[in-house]
Amino acid sequence: MNRGRPFDYFYRFGAQFELEEAVAGWLRGQIAQIEQQLASSTDPLLEQRVEFSKLAET
């Protein structure tokens, strides 16, 4: 999660928006990592999905 804090920390001590920001940041990082793995693949269909994902962000 955020700065090495576990989910439980935000549940007990953080505000709702802090938890949401931490989860969203973690999820963006996971998505970026998966997209990088897909981009290095030789499968053209997977590469198209990565491009589509980038378009969806805008």
N, C-alpha and C positions, 0 to 999 in steps of 0.2 A: 504494500500500500504506500501511503505517503510518508516519506522520510523514515521508512522502516517501521512505522507504527502499525500494529495489527488492527484488524477490523474492530476488535473488542474495545480498543482504546477510544475510537471515535464513537462507538455505541455508548460508552459510559461517560466520557468526558467532553465530547465534541458536540457542536451544533449540527443540525441536519445538513446544512449547506456544506460544512466541512467534510462530512462523510461523503456527500454526493460528489464534491470536487475530487476527493481522494480516489473514489471508485472510478470516476470518469477519467482521471489522469492515468490510473493503472490500466484501464480498458483501452485507452488510446495507445498506450505503449505496447500492449499485447497485440492489438490490431496491426500496428506498424511492424512489429516483429514478424507476424504471419505474412504480411504483404511482402516484406523483404524476402522471406523464404519462397513465396510463390513467384516473385519476380525472377528469382534465380533458377526457377524450374524451366525446362525446355518445352513444356506443354503450352501451346499457344492459347488454348481456352483459359488456362489459369492466368496467363498474362493479361488477357482481356478482362477478367474479373477484377484484377488489381487496378487496371485503368478505370473501370466502372466505379470502383470504390472511391478512387480519388475524385472523380466527378461528383459523386454523391456528397462529398465533404463541402463543396462550394455552394 
